[in-house]
């Protein structure tokens, strides 16, 4: 975790997220309609940014998740922490 992460998350949950008017919605990242943002929606929003940056067409939003896990493992984070971060019941071999 970066030093600024707690401050950014605190600002999101106390100042920004309430502006969505989704008090009864358990989603941490609600959409403009108050529902959770699904993978398909996130990827469709990601594609224009990927293209604008000239990144490979094979890169999708889920690639960021895989990259995050790879960086945690390479940086020496505990495999059980990484497993919890991605919500997997079992750690992948080699973790």
C-alpha positions in Angstrom: 0.0 0.0 0.0 1.2 3.5 -0.8 1.4 6.1 2.0 -1.4 8.1 0.3 -3.8 5.1 -0.1 -5.6 5.5 3.2 -6.2 9.2 2.6 -7.5 8.7 -0.9 -9.8 5.9 0.2 -11.1 8.0 3.1 -11.8 10.9 0.8 -13.6 8.5 -1.6 -15.8 7.0 1.0 -16.6 10.1 3.1 -16.7 12.9 0.4 -17.1 11.5 -3.1 -19.1 8.3 -2.9 -22.0 9.9 -0.9 -22.6 12.2 -3.8 -23.9 9.2 -5.8 -26.8 9.0 -3.4 -26.4 5.2 -3.0 -26.5 4.9 0.8 -28.3 1.5 0.7 -25.9 0.1 -2.0 -23.1 -2.0 -0.6 -20.9 -1.5 -3.7 -17.7 0.4 -3.0 -17.6 1.7 -6.6 -21.2 2.3 -7.7 -22.0 3.3 -11.2 -24.0 6.4 -12.1 -27.2 4.3 -11.8 -26.2 3.1 -8.4 -25.4 -0.4 -9.4 -22.0 -2.1 -9.2 -19.7 -1.5 -12.2 -19.3 -4.8 -13.9 -16.2 -6.1 -15.7 -17.8 -5.6 -19.1 -18.5 -1.9 -18.3 -15.0 -1.3 -16.9 -13.4 -2.9 -19.9 -15.5 -0.9 -22.3 -14.4 2.3 -20.5 -10.8 1.1 -20.5 -10.5 0.5 -24.2 -10.5 4.2 -25.3 -7.7 4.9 -22.8 -5.7 1.9 -24.0 -6.1 3.1 -27.6 -5.2 6.7 -26.8 -2.0 5.5 -25.1 -1.1 3.2 -28.0 -1.1 0.1 -25.8 -1.4 -3.4 -27.1 -5.0 -4.5 -28.1 -4.5 -7.6 -26.0 -4.5 -5.5 -22.8 -7.8 -5.5 -21.1 -9.0 -4.2 -17.7 -8.4 -7.6 -16.1 -4.7 -7.3 -17.2 -4.4 -4.6 -14.5 -5.5 -7.1 -11.9 -3.0 -9.7 -13.0 -0.3 -7.0 -13.1 -1.2 -6.0 -9.5 -0.9 -9.6 -8.3 2.4 -10.0 -10.1 3.8 -6.8 -8.5 2.7 -7.9 -5.1 4.4 -11.3 -5.5 7.6 -9.8 -7.0 7.7 -7.3 -4.1 7.6 -10.1 -1.6 4.1 -9.8 -0.2 2.8 -12.8 1.8 1.0 -15.2 -0.5 -2.0 -15.3 1.8 -2.3 -11.6 1.7 -2.2 -11.7 -2.1 -4.8 -14.4 -2.1 -7.1 -12.3 0.1 -6.5 -9.3 -2.1 -7.9 -11.0 -5.2 -10.6 -13.0 -3.4 -9.4 -16.4 -4.3 -10.1 -19.4 -2.1 -6.8 -21.1 -3.0 -3.5 -19.6 -3.9 -2.2 -20.4 -7.3 0.8 -22.8 -7.5 4.0 -20.9 -7.2 2.7 -18.2 -4.9 
